[in-house]
């Protein structure tokens, strides 16, 4: 088998697949796809040799079959969504058979490809869970450094992980509607029980995706069970453990109320904290990042091939002198992306025939959707990246498609391009470029 592996590896390198994969294997998807296909080929060839030897030794009528995984095990792995897999990968602590992220885990899950190396998950006792509550600051003392300051002093459930992802990608106006929906008694504030309605909604959506029976995990009155339902993956639908978010919003006793103004501050702080991490990765302590670094941040979650990626950066280098992008400009633009759906609607209504738009029209649409305009230099940078023919007009359809991947941090692209499908896509793109 070792000899076969060496032969296959040498063959793949000689067949011009390697030059293409040399860049793209830097991503987790292509690494995984390449390794999976390589292993599969080795197994097929090796299995064929073994079957041939067995046929010669035992005669023509002997049939051998490989032992397959139990059907329920295969079903369980297939049903995991991209977000579920990512949560399981980054969650570093466990309590009561359920997986939890720490604040540091959550930050890493949205800005890093892989989690920090660790030997195993840390199992928390009930006493340690109670001690963690003392580390969580109240809502009035929240800050854009709270998650970084807490590090591993808190727990985040899978349901709250989904909620926090929404906080990073949705406009405040959307949460105003959701907040009013949760405010069932109309007193302009939400108590802990009303807030848990949000958890129920996320849990039901997760249950439907997993294909579970409708009555499992519910009482006869339709309410969720008080205890979590074990799904063998550590992704609970309901739990009795107070998490970091619940303590932060409602206090250690859970008796405080949450006002929308306070929630907006939390939303602003979390968005700022994640954007600071991304910005500091490229700024290296400076007050600005280069326009090329800005483009790299926008394109880092897209599934572009090598030529397309380089094309965007080459446009920028050819068309714009380096002046730098400040954190304020970067933050304002990323907050505009949270309103991308409104921008799309505005463009469709304004152009009707999907005509390219000018810089002035772009600025006007952004201001209408967000109430805040972008700096002239940032708009020049965006047009330098996405204006295909350099005529000063932007094909907003292409811009919106790429920015959606940025907004969702690659979840949509990664879900469609994994394993064997990713490998086939890589090879097809290389064949196109070779023609």
Beta strands, then each sheet from edge to edge (+ up, - down):
strand 1: 93-95
strand 2: 98-100
strand 3: 122-123
strand 4: 189-190
strand 5: 258-259
strand 6: 288-289
strand 7: 325-326
strand 8: 357-358
strand 9: 393-394
sheet 1: 2+ 1- 3-
sheet 2: 4+ 5-
sheet 3: 6+ 7-
sheet 4: 8+ 9-
end
